[in-house]
Amino acid sequence: MLGLGMIKGTIIGMGIGLLAGLALKEMCKIKKNSAENADKNNDKNDT
């Protein structure tokens, strides 16, 4: 019983960690893309 609970808890914890990692990765991509777009817009305004 105790072993099964530990295994189940580990699987749930790994699943939550994986989802959190993917969410952070997507947020970083969005932030990077918006920063690049802002730089491009600034360059266009300078010319």
C-alpha positions in Angstrom: 0.0 0.0 0.0 2.7 2.5 1.0 4.8 1.7 -2.0 1.9 2.1 -4.4 1.1 5.5 -2.9 4.7 6.6 -3.3 4.8 5.5 -6.9 1.5 7.2 -7.7 2.7 10.4 -6.0 6.0 10.3 -7.9 4.2 10.0 -11.2 1.8 12.8 -10.4 4.7 15.0 -9.3 6.7 14.3 -12.4 3.6 15.1 -14.5 3.1 18.5 -12.8 6.8 19.3 -13.1 6.8 18.4 -16.8 3.7 20.6 -17.4 5.3 23.5 -15.5 8.5 23.2 -17.4 6.7 23.3 -20.8 4.7 26.3 -19.7 7.9 28.1 -18.7 9.5 27.2 -22.0 6.5 28.6 -23.9 6.5 31.8 -21.8 10.2 32.3 -22.6 9.6 31.8 -26.3 6.8 34.4 -26.3 8.9 36.9 -24.3 11.9 36.4 -26.6 9.7 36.8 -29.8 8.1 40.0 -28.4 11.5 41.4 -27.5 12.8 40.6 -31.0 9.8 42.3 -32.6 10.2 45.4 -30.5 13.9 45.6 -31.6 12.9 45.3 -35.2 10.2 48.0 -34.8 12.8 50.3 -33.2 15.2 49.7 -36.0 12.5 50.5 -38.6 11.7 53.7 -36.8 15.3 54.8 -36.7 15.7 54.7 -40.5 
